[in-house]
Amino acid sequence: MANPTKIPFLDLVIPHQELEAELLAVVKKAFSNAGFIGGPMVEEFERDFAAFCGAKYCVGVNSGTDALRFAFMAAGIVPGDIVVTVPHTFIATTEAISQAGARIAFVDIDAATYTMDPEKLKEYFQTQCQFDSSRGKLFEKASGRPVTAVVPVHLYGQTADMDPIMELAERYHVTVIEDACQAHGAEYFSKRQGTWRKAGSMGRAAAFSFYPGKNLGACGEAGAVTTNHESMAQRMRMIRDHGQAKKYYHDVEGYNGRLDSLQAGFLTVKLRHLARWNEARRALAHRYHELLAEANGAVVLPREAEWTKGVYHLYVVRVQDREAVQKHLADAGIGTGIHYPIPLHLQKAYQHLGYKNGDFPITERVAAEIVSLPMFPQLQHYQQKEVVSRMMEFFASKLSALR
């Protein structure tokens, strides 16, 4: 029987205890003016988060899933269009595609970064699609449907390799929507532009989730879309509020997808601490690197590509016999996670797409080996040492059993 958890996978109690006075002040402010939906607190957060991401506009919504869905709709993705993404991500990425009426197509990930492999995207465009220059559109050969968007997922706190993805998108007239739900504050060095760019500032729009466990987490559900296009921002403000251009004047049919004022206020407070928290995560990740270097190849460490500054939403390693590793750590009271155990193309929900085992071999191999270790800004060094010590203990016992 596993011991009670003494080193949690994620600790959401400590940061809220540390910020209790600031967070309660937000509640008192909302109670004093009864401004629970929209208003100054939402506008303040949108302004601050747009500036943080290096984007011109931010539209607060009620979840990361709605952020993606509304971004697709505002970008002009229509039912029957094909949107390309990766099978190694949370299902919200593909739910948003389907719920916008579009069809899902997958390309495989890079074996080192676990983000979209630009070469696989290029291969898909060149071998499975055909560009109609007279209409300026890319069409999938098998279905005859237009390919109108690509969604690179910035995973585990690291950005996808955006330069080649953007170049391909421009060449084939395809819209790029970033899934930045795990990348608050992550940066990418664009050689094309000769500068560092924040996640959320590179595509036509980008979606963020503020689910409580994120680097920037609300005290409930929340999300946002960033964009540099005013028309996109205006349309998403209508979509999130029943399609209203002004009260009771509905230009389009929309959704109830607004961001609560309380959550916006909480996020504004936490945003002031995000850069410090992200630096703490980076320091913890590099300490894990050092401690796990002694594993002699038994652990595949996360690789931070030279073009990214990751913010380590998760610290994900690869091991053989993952379930046994997790059990050994659980028996020692150490929490772990798996992100994600079953690739999306093999999920029951997507059987109708016709994919099968072997279609995306890198994703399938990675999904069988990954395990997420404890990672949160308040994680202590002695706790990290205990995590690694217990892992080393497992590998030593396994090696001994083979002798």
ROBA-171032 format. One record per residue (C-alpha): x, y, z; residue in three letters. Coordinates in pm, 1 decimal, m for minus. Layout:
<u:X v:Y w:Z drenpa:ALA>
...
***
This chain:
<u:0.0 v:0.0 w:0.0 drenpa:MET>
<u:136.1 v:343.3 w:m96.3 drenpa:ALA>
<u:239.7 v:585.1 w:175.6 drenpa:ASN>
<u:49.2 v:913.2 w:221.0 drenpa:PRO>
<u:181.9 v:1170.7 w:m22.8 drenpa:THR>
<u:465.6 v:1369.8 w:130.8 drenpa:LYS>
<u:595.1 v:1524.4 w:m191.2 drenpa:ILE>
<u:295.6 v:1621.0 w:m405.4 drenpa:PRO>
<u:306.9 v:1629.6 w:m782.2 drenpa:PHE>
<u:158.5 v:1980.2 w:m758.9 drenpa:LEU>
<u:99.8 v:2204.7 w:m458.3 drenpa:ASP>
<u:m176.1 v:2462.7 w:m500.6 drenpa:LEU>
<u:m211.3 v:2535.9 w:m130.4 drenpa:VAL>
<u:114.9 v:2718.0 w:m56.1 drenpa:ILE>
<u:91.9 v:2986.0 w:m331.1 drenpa:PRO>
<u:m263.1 v:3072.7 w:m231.7 drenpa:HIS>
<u:m165.0 v:3096.6 w:133.1 drenpa:GLN>
<u:120.4 v:3329.4 w:34.8 drenpa:GLU>
<u:m112.7 v:3553.2 w:m169.2 drenpa:LEU>
<u:m416.3 v:3524.3 w:57.4 drenpa:GLU>
<u:m438.9 v:3892.4 w:149.7 drenpa:ALA>
<u:m408.5 v:4007.8 w:m213.4 drenpa:GLU>
<u:m663.3 v:3752.6 w:m335.6 drenpa:LEU>
<u:m914.4 v:3833.5 w:m64.1 drenpa:LEU>
<u:m882.6 v:4202.0 w:m155.1 drenpa:ALA>
<u:m1008.0 v:4108.7 w:m501.8 drenpa:VAL>
<u:m1314.0 v:3941.2 w:m348.6 drenpa:VAL>
<u:m1389.6 v:4245.7 w:m133.4 drenpa:LYS>
<u:m1356.4 v:4472.2 w:m436.6 drenpa:LYS>
<u:m1603.0 v:4260.0 w:m635.0 drenpa:ALA>
<u:m1847.0 v:4251.0 w:m343.8 drenpa:PHE>
<u:m1825.7 v:4626.5 w:m299.3 drenpa:SER>
<u:m1933.3 v:4706.2 w:m654.9 drenpa:ASN>
<u:m2113.5 v:4381.5 w:m754.8 drenpa:ALA>
<u:m1908.4 v:4376.0 w:m1074.3 drenpa:GLY>
<u:m1907.9 v:4001.8 w:m1133.1 drenpa:PHE>
<u:m1923.0 v:3986.2 w:m1513.9 drenpa:ILE>
<u:m1699.2 v:4197.5 w:m1736.7 drenpa:GLY>
<u:m1604.8 v:4547.1 w:m1631.5 drenpa:GLY>
<u:m1277.3 v:4704.8 w:m1509.9 drenpa:PRO>
<u:m1122.5 v:4393.0 w:m1353.4 drenpa:MET>
<u:m1152.9 v:4195.9 w:m1677.4 drenpa:VAL>
<u:m1027.5 v:4490.0 w:m1881.8 drenpa:GLU>
<u:m728.1 v:4537.8 w:m1650.2 drenpa:GLU>
<u:m626.9 v:4173.6 w:m1679.5 drenpa:PHE>
<u:m668.3 v:4173.2 w:m2056.0 drenpa:GLU>
<u:m448.5 v:4481.5 w:m2084.1 drenpa:ARG>
<u:m180.0 v:4343.5 w:m1851.7 drenpa:ASP>
<u:m171.4 v:3994.9 w:m2004.3 drenpa:PHE>
<u:m151.2 v:4128.4 w:m2359.9 drenpa:ALA>
<u:148.3 v:4337.6 w:m2255.4 drenpa:ALA>
<u:306.7 v:4038.0 w:m2080.0 drenpa:PHE>
<u:276.5 v:3829.2 w:m2398.1 drenpa:CYS>
<u:394.3 v:4105.4 w:m2630.1 drenpa:GLY>
<u:58.6 v:4105.8 w:m2808.7 drenpa:ALA>
<u:m167.8 v:4400.2 w:m2889.5 drenpa:LYS>
<u:m493.7 v:4246.8 w:m2769.3 drenpa:TYR>
<u:m619.9 v:3995.7 w:m2517.0 drenpa:CYS>
<u:m975.5 v:3865.0 w:m2490.2 drenpa:VAL>
<u:m1064.2 v:3690.7 w:m2164.8 drenpa:GLY>
<u:m1289.2 v:3385.6 w:m2188.8 drenpa:VAL>
<u:m1405.8 v:3114.3 w:m1954.4 drenpa:ASN>
<u:m1162.2 v:2833.0 w:m2047.2 drenpa:SER>
<u:m866.5 v:2741.2 w:m2263.4 drenpa:GLY>
<u:m1092.7 v:2518.7 w:m2472.6 drenpa:THR>
<u:m1321.9 v:2811.4 w:m2554.4 drenpa:ASP>
<u:m1014.7 v:3023.4 w:m2622.4 drenpa:ALA>
<u:m911.6 v:2784.6 w:m2899.2 drenpa:LEU>
<u:m1263.3 v:2738.6 w:m3033.1 drenpa:ARG>
<u:m1334.9 v:3112.6 w:m3046.5 drenpa:PHE>
<u:m997.3 v:3175.8 w:m3210.9 drenpa:ALA>
<u:m1083.4 v:2928.3 w:m3488.1 drenpa:PHE>
<u:m1422.4 v:3087.6 w:m3541.3 drenpa:MET>
<u:m1284.1 v:3441.5 w:m3544.8 drenpa:ALA>
<u:m1010.5 v:3335.9 w:m3788.8 drenpa:ALA>
<u:m1275.4 v:3223.6 w:m4036.2 drenpa:GLY>
<u:m1240.8 v:2847.4 w:m3993.9 drenpa:ILE>
<u:m1570.9 v:2701.7 w:m4115.1 drenpa:VAL>
<u:m1734.1 v:2358.3 w:m4098.0 drenpa:PRO>
<u:m1555.7 v:2111.3 w:m4323.3 drenpa:GLY>
<u:m1218.2 v:2286.9 w:m4311.8 drenpa:ASP>
<u:m917.4 v:2079.0 w:m4205.0 drenpa:ILE>
<u:m705.0 v:2193.4 w:m3911.3 drenpa:VAL>
<u:m367.4 v:2026.4 w:m3856.6 drenpa:VAL>
<u:m221.7 v:1961.1 w:m3511.3 drenpa:THR>
<u:m31.9 v:1693.2 w:m3316.5 drenpa:VAL>
<u:m165.5 v:1377.2 w:m3147.3 drenpa:PRO>
<u:49.6 v:1438.6 w:m2838.0 drenpa:HIS>
<u:m153.6 v:1698.0 w:m2650.3 drenpa:THR>
<u:m457.8 v:1723.3 w:m2424.1 drenpa:PHE>
<u:m786.9 v:1650.1 w:m2599.3 drenpa:ILE>
<u:m902.4 v:2012.8 w:m2557.6 drenpa:ALA>
<u:m687.2 v:2100.1 w:m2860.0 drenpa:THR>
<u:m885.8 v:1871.2 w:m3086.8 drenpa:THR>
<u:m1219.8 v:1923.0 w:m2913.2 drenpa:GLU>
<u:m1196.6 v:2289.0 w:m3005.0 drenpa:ALA>
<u:m1127.5 v:2200.2 w:m3368.3 drenpa:ILE>
<u:m1426.0 v:1965.1 w:m3388.2 drenpa:SER>
<u:m1656.2 v:2200.0 w:m3198.3 drenpa:GLN>
<u:m1575.6 v:2475.5 w:m3446.1 drenpa:ALA>
<u:m1702.3 v:2236.8 w:m3713.7 drenpa:GLY>
<u:m1359.9 v:2162.8 w:m3860.0 drenpa:ALA>
<u:m1192.9 v:1827.3 w:m3926.1 drenpa:ARG>
<u:m877.6 v:1709.1 w:m3751.9 drenpa:ILE>
<u:m555.3 v:1603.2 w:m3923.2 drenpa:ALA>
<u:m245.6 v:1498.6 w:m3731.0 drenpa:PHE>
<u:128.5 v:1519.8 w:m3789.8 drenpa:VAL>
<u:390.3 v:1365.1 w:m3563.6 drenpa:ASP>
<u:607.2 v:1534.4 w:m3302.7 drenpa:ILE>
<u:980.7 v:1588.9 w:m3272.5 drenpa:ASP>
<u:1144.4 v:1314.0 w:m3063.2 drenpa:ALA>
<u:1349.0 v:1557.8 w:m2856.1 drenpa:ALA>
<u:1110.1 v:1846.5 w:m2787.7 drenpa:THR>
<u:772.0 v:1662.4 w:m2808.3 drenpa:TYR>
<u:631.6 v:1956.1 w:m3007.0 drenpa:THR>
<u:520.2 v:1962.4 w:m3371.2 drenpa:MET>
<u:791.3 v:1846.1 w:m3610.6 drenpa:ASP>
<u:806.1 v:2104.5 w:m3891.2 drenpa:PRO>
<u:945.5 v:1840.6 w:m4127.5 drenpa:GLU>
<u:639.5 v:1621.8 w:m4068.9 drenpa:LYS>
<u:414.3 v:1921.2 w:m4134.4 drenpa:LEU>
<u:604.3 v:1990.6 w:m4455.6 drenpa:LYS>
<u:570.6 v:1624.9 w:m4555.5 drenpa:GLU>
<u:195.0 v:1636.3 w:m4495.0 drenpa:TYR>
<u:153.4 v:1951.5 w:m4701.6 drenpa:PHE>
<u:367.6 v:1820.9 w:m4988.0 drenpa:GLN>
<u:253.7 v:1458.5 w:m5009.1 drenpa:THR>
<u:m105.6 v:1452.7 w:m4881.0 drenpa:GLN>
<u:m217.7 v:1794.8 w:m5003.9 drenpa:CYS>
<u:m222.4 v:1998.3 w:m5321.1 drenpa:GLN>
<u:m204.5 v:2375.5 w:m5349.9 drenpa:PHE>
<u:m453.6 v:2534.4 w:m5589.4 drenpa:ASP>
<u:m279.1 v:2852.5 w:m5698.2 drenpa:SER>
<u:m588.4 v:2983.4 w:m5878.9 drenpa:SER>
<u:m783.9 v:2986.3 w:m5551.5 drenpa:ARG>
<u:m485.6 v:3041.0 w:m5324.5 drenpa:GLY>
<u:m585.0 v:2742.9 w:m5110.3 drenpa:LYS>
<u:m437.7 v:2415.6 w:m4994.7 drenpa:LEU>
<u:m655.8 v:2105.2 w:m5032.6 drenpa:PHE>
<u:m618.5 v:1758.4 w:m4885.5 drenpa:GLU>
<u:m604.2 v:1511.0 w:m5173.5 drenpa:LYS>
<u:m795.8 v:1228.4 w:m5006.5 drenpa:ALA>
<u:m1096.3 v:1431.3 w:m4894.3 drenpa:SER>
<u:m1080.4 v:1729.1 w:m5127.7 drenpa:GLY>
<u:m1132.9 v:1957.5 w:m4829.2 drenpa:ARG>
<u:m941.1 v:2283.3 w:m4771.7 drenpa:PRO>
<u:m661.5 v:2286.1 w:m4514.8 drenpa:VAL>
<u:m701.6 v:2625.1 w:m4352.0 drenpa:THR>
<u:m516.6 v:2620.2 w:m4018.1 drenpa:ALA>
<u:m232.7 v:2462.1 w:m3825.5 drenpa:VAL>
<u:m212.2 v:2447.3 w:m3446.3 drenpa:VAL>
<u:138.7 v:2408.9 w:m3303.8 drenpa:PRO>
<u:110.7 v:2310.9 w:m2937.6 drenpa:VAL>
<u:361.1 v:2470.0 w:m2700.6 drenpa:HIS>
<u:393.5 v:2170.0 w:m2471.9 drenpa:LEU>
<u:516.7 v:2129.4 w:m2113.7 drenpa:TYR>
<u:622.3 v:2496.4 w:m2110.5 drenpa:GLY>
<u:835.6 v:2489.2 w:m2426.0 drenpa:GLN>
<u:742.0 v:2653.7 w:m2754.8 drenpa:THR>
<u:717.2 v:2470.5 w:m3083.2 drenpa:ALA>
<u:976.2 v:2557.7 w:m3349.8 drenpa:ASP>
<u:777.4 v:2843.9 w:m3495.3 drenpa:MET>
<u:996.3 v:2985.9 w:m3776.1 drenpa:ASP>
<u:965.8 v:2688.3 w:m4013.6 drenpa:PRO>
<u:599.7 v:2640.5 w:m3918.9 drenpa:ILE>
<u:524.3 v:3005.6 w:m3998.3 drenpa:MET>
<u:717.5 v:2981.7 w:m4326.1 drenpa:GLU>
<u:516.8 v:2677.3 w:m4434.6 drenpa:LEU>
<u:190.5 v:2843.0 w:m4331.0 drenpa:ALA>
<u:272.2 v:3152.8 w:m4534.1 drenpa:GLU>
<u:374.3 v:2947.4 w:m4837.9 drenpa:ARG>
<u:49.0 v:2750.1 w:m4835.5 drenpa:TYR>
<u:m182.5 v:3030.7 w:m4714.3 drenpa:HIS>
<u:m267.8 v:2854.7 w:m4388.7 drenpa:VAL>
<u:m355.4 v:3031.7 w:m4062.1 drenpa:THR>
<u:m145.7 v:2960.5 w:m3751.3 drenpa:VAL>
<u:m325.8 v:2945.2 w:m3415.9 drenpa:ILE>
<u:m91.1 v:2880.4 w:m3123.2 drenpa:GLU>
<u:m202.7 v:2647.2 w:m2847.4 drenpa:ASP>
<u:m15.3 v:2820.8 w:m2565.7 drenpa:ALA>
<u:m218.8 v:2669.3 w:m2282.6 drenpa:CYS>
<u:98.2 v:2532.9 w:m2118.0 drenpa:GLN>
<u:337.9 v:2811.8 w:m2209.0 drenpa:ALA>
<u:263.5 v:3128.4 w:m2010.1 drenpa:HIS>
<u:580.4 v:3333.4 w:m2047.2 drenpa:GLY>
<u:774.7 v:3087.7 w:m2263.7 drenpa:ALA>
<u:992.3 v:3249.5 w:m2530.2 drenpa:GLU>
<u:1107.0 v:3160.3 w:m2880.3 drenpa:TYR>
<u:1405.1 v:3304.7 w:m3067.1 drenpa:PHE>
<u:1294.2 v:3384.9 w:m3419.8 drenpa:SER>
<u:1591.4 v:3389.6 w:m3655.8 drenpa:LYS>
<u:1360.3 v:3535.8 w:m3918.2 drenpa:ARG>
<u:1304.5 v:3841.9 w:m3702.1 drenpa:GLN>
<u:1628.0 v:3831.8 w:m3505.2 drenpa:GLY>
<u:1453.4 v:3860.5 w:m3169.6 drenpa:THR>
<u:1292.9 v:3667.5 w:m2885.7 drenpa:TRP>
<u:914.4 v:3634.6 w:m2908.1 drenpa:ARG>
<u:675.7 v:3535.8 w:m2633.6 drenpa:LYS>
<u:433.9 v:3248.1 w:m2674.0 drenpa:ALA>
<u:107.3 v:3409.3 w:m2775.7 drenpa:GLY>
<u:258.1 v:3674.5 w:m3002.9 drenpa:SER>
<u:354.6 v:3479.6 w:m3315.9 drenpa:MET>
<u:46.8 v:3325.5 w:m3477.7 drenpa:GLY>
<u:m268.5 v:3499.7 w:m3593.0 drenpa:ARG>
<u:m398.4 v:3424.2 w:m3244.7 drenpa:ALA>
<u:m304.0 v:3214.0 w:m2943.8 drenpa:ALA>
<u:m508.0 v:3036.4 w:m2679.0 drenpa:ALA>
<u:m421.5 v:3022.8 w:m2309.1 drenpa:PHE>
<u:m573.9 v:2819.3 w:m2029.6 drenpa:SER>
<u:m571.4 v:2942.1 w:m1671.3 drenpa:PHE>
<u:m680.1 v:2612.3 w:m1520.2 drenpa:TYR>
<u:m557.8 v:2615.9 w:m1156.1 drenpa:PRO>
<u:m254.1 v:2393.3 w:m1217.7 drenpa:GLY>
<u:m108.8 v:2610.4 w:m1496.2 drenpa:LYS>
<u:192.5 v:2839.4 w:m1444.1 drenpa:ASN>
<u:m63.7 v:3119.5 w:m1430.0 drenpa:LEU>
<u:m371.0 v:2958.0 w:m1282.8 drenpa:GLY>
<u:m706.3 v:3099.2 w:m1181.6 drenpa:ALA>
<u:m904.4 v:2987.5 w:m876.9 drenpa:CYS>
<u:m1138.4 v:2803.4 w:m1110.0 drenpa:GLY>
<u:m1185.9 v:2793.3 w:m1487.3 drenpa:GLU>
<u:m1055.3 v:3072.0 w:m1710.0 drenpa:ALA>
<u:m885.2 v:3129.7 w:m2043.7 drenpa:GLY>
<u:m781.6 v:3399.5 w:m2289.8 drenpa:ALA>
<u:m691.7 v:3461.1 w:m2651.5 drenpa:VAL>
<u:m410.1 v:3693.7 w:m2753.8 drenpa:THR>
<u:m378.4 v:3842.7 w:m3100.6 drenpa:THR>
<u:m221.1 v:4131.2 w:m3287.9 drenpa:ASN>
<u:m528.1 v:4169.4 w:m3509.6 drenpa:HIS>
<u:m796.0 v:4412.6 w:m3396.0 drenpa:GLU>
<u:m1064.0 v:4250.9 w:m3611.4 drenpa:SER>
<u:m995.6 v:3913.2 w:m3448.1 drenpa:MET>
<u:m1020.4 v:4064.5 w:m3100.4 drenpa:ALA>
<u:m1347.7 v:4242.2 w:m3182.2 drenpa:GLN>
<u:m1504.9 v:3929.0 w:m3324.2 drenpa:ARG>
<u:m1400.3 v:3715.7 w:m3025.9 drenpa:MET>
<u:m1550.3 v:3970.3 w:m2785.2 drenpa:ARG>
<u:m1879.7 v:3921.7 w:m2965.8 drenpa:MET>
<u:m1853.1 v:3543.2 w:m2983.9 drenpa:ILE>
<u:m1786.7 v:3511.3 w:m2609.0 drenpa:ARG>
<u:m2094.9 v:3722.7 w:m2528.0 drenpa:ASP>
<u:m2377.5 v:3569.6 w:m2731.8 drenpa:HIS>
<u:m2267.1 v:3748.1 w:m3048.5 drenpa:GLY>
<u:m2354.7 v:4090.0 w:m2911.6 drenpa:GLN>
<u:m2205.7 v:4400.3 w:m3068.4 drenpa:ALA>
<u:m2393.1 v:4584.0 w:m2792.5 drenpa:LYS>
<u:m2651.0 v:4463.8 w:m2546.1 drenpa:LYS>
<u:m2938.4 v:4283.3 w:m2720.1 drenpa:TYR>
<u:m2795.0 v:4353.0 w:m3067.1 drenpa:TYR>
<u:m2664.1 v:4019.4 w:m3194.5 drenpa:HIS>
<u:m2449.5 v:4040.6 w:m3506.8 drenpa:ASP>
<u:m2374.7 v:3667.9 w:m3497.2 drenpa:VAL>
<u:m2483.5 v:3367.6 w:m3295.0 drenpa:GLU>
<u:m2231.2 v:3336.7 w:m3014.5 drenpa:GLY>
<u:m2168.5 v:3160.5 w:m2686.4 drenpa:TYR>
<u:m2172.6 v:3226.8 w:m2315.2 drenpa:ASN>
<u:m1795.0 v:3219.9 w:m2283.2 drenpa:GLY>
<u:m1713.9 v:3524.3 w:m2072.9 drenpa:ARG>
<u:m1437.3 v:3551.4 w:m1814.0 drenpa:LEU>
<u:m1565.5 v:3610.4 w:m1460.3 drenpa:ASP>
<u:m1445.4 v:3933.4 w:m1302.5 drenpa:SER>
<u:m1333.3 v:3753.3 w:m987.2 drenpa:LEU>
<u:m1112.1 v:3518.9 w:m1187.6 drenpa:GLN>
<u:m972.3 v:3813.7 w:m1384.3 drenpa:ALA>
<u:m889.0 v:3988.5 w:m1056.9 drenpa:GLY>
<u:m717.1 v:3678.2 w:m919.2 drenpa:PHE>
<u:m518.1 v:3643.6 w:m1241.2 drenpa:LEU>
<u:m409.2 v:4007.5 w:m1229.7 drenpa:THR>
<u:m268.3 v:3949.9 w:m880.8 drenpa:VAL>
<u:m89.8 v:3630.9 w:m983.0 drenpa:LYS>
<u:44.0 v:3778.4 w:m1306.9 drenpa:LEU>
<u:265.2 v:4010.0 w:m1099.3 drenpa:ARG>
<u:440.0 v:3700.7 w:m961.7 drenpa:HIS>
<u:453.3 v:3493.3 w:m1279.1 drenpa:LEU>
<u:800.5 v:3593.6 w:m1398.2 drenpa:ALA>
<u:945.9 v:3504.2 w:m1057.5 drenpa:ARG>
<u:758.7 v:3174.4 w:m1048.8 drenpa:TRP>
<u:877.2 v:3087.8 w:m1400.7 drenpa:ASN>
<u:1238.9 v:3157.0 w:m1304.6 drenpa:GLU>
<u:1194.3 v:2930.7 w:m1001.7 drenpa:ALA>
<u:1065.0 v:2655.8 w:m1231.1 drenpa:ARG>
<u:1364.5 v:2698.1 w:m1462.1 drenpa:ARG>
<u:1604.6 v:2675.8 w:m1168.1 drenpa:ALA>
<u:1429.6 v:2363.3 w:m1040.0 drenpa:LEU>
<u:1441.0 v:2206.1 w:m1386.2 drenpa:ALA>
<u:1814.5 v:2264.1 w:m1416.3 drenpa:HIS>
<u:1863.9 v:2115.5 w:m1071.5 drenpa:ARG>
<u:1670.8 v:1808.2 w:m1183.0 drenpa:TYR>
<u:1900.1 v:1795.1 w:m1488.4 drenpa:HIS>
<u:2205.2 v:1790.3 w:m1262.3 drenpa:GLU>
<u:2068.7 v:1536.8 w:m1016.1 drenpa:LEU>
<u:1940.6 v:1300.5 w:m1283.7 drenpa:LEU>
<u:2265.4 v:1314.0 w:m1482.2 drenpa:ALA>
<u:2381.9 v:1035.1 w:m1251.7 drenpa:GLU>
<u:2111.5 v:801.3 w:m1385.2 drenpa:ALA>
<u:2353.6 v:680.8 w:m1656.4 drenpa:ASN>
<u:2101.4 v:681.7 w:m1938.7 drenpa:GLY>
<u:1814.6 v:524.0 w:m1744.7 drenpa:ALA>
<u:1627.4 v:853.4 w:m1767.3 drenpa:VAL>
<u:1580.5 v:1060.9 w:m2082.9 drenpa:VAL>
<u:1580.3 v:1423.3 w:m1968.0 drenpa:LEU>
<u:1372.5 v:1699.1 w:m2125.3 drenpa:PRO>
<u:1562.2 v:1884.5 w:m2394.5 drenpa:ARG>
<u:1530.0 v:2260.6 w:m2405.1 drenpa:GLU>
<u:1603.9 v:2352.7 w:m2765.1 drenpa:ALA>
<u:1842.5 v:2639.1 w:m2833.1 drenpa:GLU>
<u:1555.0 v:2843.9 w:m2976.4 drenpa:TRP>
<u:1340.5 v:2835.3 w:m2666.2 drenpa:THR>
<u:1333.5 v:2957.5 w:m2307.4 drenpa:LYS>
<u:1104.1 v:2706.1 w:m2144.0 drenpa:GLY>
<u:896.8 v:2775.6 w:m1835.3 drenpa:VAL>
<u:860.8 v:2409.3 w:m1729.3 drenpa:TYR>
<u:490.0 v:2384.3 w:m1673.9 drenpa:HIS>
<u:577.3 v:2016.6 w:m1637.2 drenpa:LEU>
<u:906.9 v:1835.3 w:m1589.1 drenpa:TYR>
<u:865.9 v:1529.3 w:m1809.5 drenpa:VAL>
<u:1121.7 v:1250.3 w:m1833.4 drenpa:VAL>
<u:1118.5 v:920.9 w:m2019.9 drenpa:ARG>
<u:1187.5 v:586.8 w:m1854.6 drenpa:VAL>
<u:1143.4 v:219.5 w:m1927.4 drenpa:GLN>
<u:895.8 v:30.6 w:m1707.1 drenpa:ASP>
<u:712.3 v:351.8 w:m1624.1 drenpa:ARG>
<u:437.6 v:194.5 w:m1413.9 drenpa:GLU>
<u:695.7 v:30.6 w:m1187.0 drenpa:ALA>
<u:878.8 v:362.1 w:m1148.1 drenpa:VAL>
<u:554.9 v:537.4 w:m1056.8 drenpa:GLN>
<u:463.9 v:267.2 w:m806.1 drenpa:LYS>
<u:806.5 v:287.3 w:m642.2 drenpa:HIS>
<u:772.8 v:663.3 w:m605.8 drenpa:LEU>
<u:412.1 v:637.3 w:m484.8 drenpa:ALA>
<u:520.5 v:387.8 w:m219.2 drenpa:ASP>
<u:764.1 v:654.0 w:m100.7 drenpa:ALA>
<u:487.2 v:916.7 w:m90.9 drenpa:GLY>
<u:591.8 v:1094.9 w:m409.6 drenpa:ILE>
<u:328.8 v:1209.7 w:m658.5 drenpa:GLY>
<u:375.3 v:1180.8 w:m1036.0 drenpa:THR>
<u:164.8 v:1224.4 w:m1349.0 drenpa:GLY>
<u:147.1 v:1111.8 w:m1712.4 drenpa:ILE>
<u:89.0 v:1374.4 w:m1982.8 drenpa:HIS>
<u:m42.1 v:1198.4 w:m2191.1 drenpa:TYR>
<u:m76.0 v:817.5 w:m2180.6 drenpa:PRO>
<u:m288.4 v:755.4 w:m2492.0 drenpa:ILE>
<u:m219.0 v:953.5 w:m2811.2 drenpa:PRO>
<u:m524.1 v:1131.3 w:m2946.4 drenpa:LEU>
<u:m526.4 v:939.2 w:m3274.2 drenpa:HIS>
<u:m576.3 v:617.7 w:m3071.4 drenpa:LEU>
<u:m846.2 v:753.8 w:m2840.8 drenpa:GLN>
<u:m1190.4 v:595.5 w:m2867.6 drenpa:LYS>
<u:m1338.2 v:940.1 w:m2929.4 drenpa:ALA>
<u:m1145.8 v:960.7 w:m3258.9 drenpa:TYR>
<u:m1190.1 v:609.7 w:m3395.3 drenpa:GLN>
<u:m1395.5 v:761.7 w:m3677.3 drenpa:HIS>
<u:m1086.6 v:940.3 w:m3811.3 drenpa:LEU>
<u:m944.2 v:605.6 w:m3919.5 drenpa:GLY>
<u:m598.0 v:631.1 w:m3767.7 drenpa:TYR>
<u:m423.3 v:318.8 w:m3636.4 drenpa:LYS>
<u:m123.8 v:204.1 w:m3434.4 drenpa:ASN>
<u:197.7 v:291.2 w:m3613.6 drenpa:GLY>
<u:66.5 v:602.6 w:m3788.7 drenpa:ASP>
<u:261.6 v:837.6 w:m3558.2 drenpa:PHE>
<u:548.1 v:628.3 w:m3418.0 drenpa:PRO>
<u:728.7 v:900.8 w:m3225.6 drenpa:ILE>
<u:415.0 v:1006.1 w:m3039.9 drenpa:THR>
<u:333.2 v:642.1 w:m2965.1 drenpa:GLU>
<u:681.9 v:567.3 w:m2832.4 drenpa:ARG>
<u:693.1 v:881.0 w:m2619.8 drenpa:VAL>
<u:345.5 v:820.4 w:m2476.5 drenpa:ALA>
<u:455.3 v:480.5 w:m2345.7 drenpa:ALA>
<u:761.2 v:616.8 w:m2163.4 drenpa:GLU>
<u:686.3 v:963.3 w:m2026.1 drenpa:ILE>
<u:633.4 v:1042.0 w:m1659.7 drenpa:VAL>
<u:596.7 v:1387.3 w:m1504.2 drenpa:SER>
<u:788.2 v:1451.7 w:m1182.0 drenpa:LEU>
<u:686.2 v:1697.9 w:m909.1 drenpa:PRO>
<u:720.1 v:2055.7 w:m1038.9 drenpa:MET>
<u:592.2 v:2376.6 w:m882.8 drenpa:PHE>
<u:773.6 v:2700.0 w:m785.9 drenpa:PRO>
<u:770.5 v:2623.7 w:m413.4 drenpa:GLN>
<u:928.5 v:2277.8 w:m454.2 drenpa:LEU>
<u:1221.9 v:2253.3 w:m212.8 drenpa:GLN>
<u:1570.0 v:2124.9 w:m297.4 drenpa:HIS>
<u:1551.2 v:1853.8 w:m34.0 drenpa:TYR>
<u:1227.1 v:1733.6 w:m193.3 drenpa:GLN>
<u:1392.4 v:1718.0 w:m534.3 drenpa:GLN>
<u:1680.6 v:1520.3 w:m386.9 drenpa:LYS>
<u:1433.2 v:1276.7 w:m234.4 drenpa:GLU>
<u:1252.6 v:1231.8 w:m569.2 drenpa:VAL>
<u:1578.2 v:1160.6 w:m751.2 drenpa:VAL>
<u:1713.6 v:943.0 w:m469.9 drenpa:SER>
<u:1407.0 v:721.9 w:m487.0 drenpa:ARG>
<u:1437.2 v:696.8 w:m864.8 drenpa:MET>
<u:1803.3 v:598.3 w:m834.7 drenpa:MET>
<u:1702.7 v:342.6 w:m573.9 drenpa:GLU>
<u:1459.4 v:188.3 w:m824.0 drenpa:PHE>
<u:1715.1 v:171.8 w:m1104.4 drenpa:PHE>
<u:1977.2 v:22.2 w:m871.7 drenpa:ALA>
<u:1739.9 v:m248.5 w:m753.9 drenpa:SER>
<u:1642.5 v:m329.5 w:m1110.8 drenpa:LYS>
<u:2006.7 v:m353.8 w:m1215.6 drenpa:LEU>
<u:2082.7 v:m575.8 w:m917.9 drenpa:SER>
<u:1797.1 v:m808.8 w:m1010.2 drenpa:ALA>
<u:1946.9 v:m858.9 w:m1355.1 drenpa:LEU>
<u:2282.1 v:m976.5 w:m1219.9 drenpa:ARG>
***
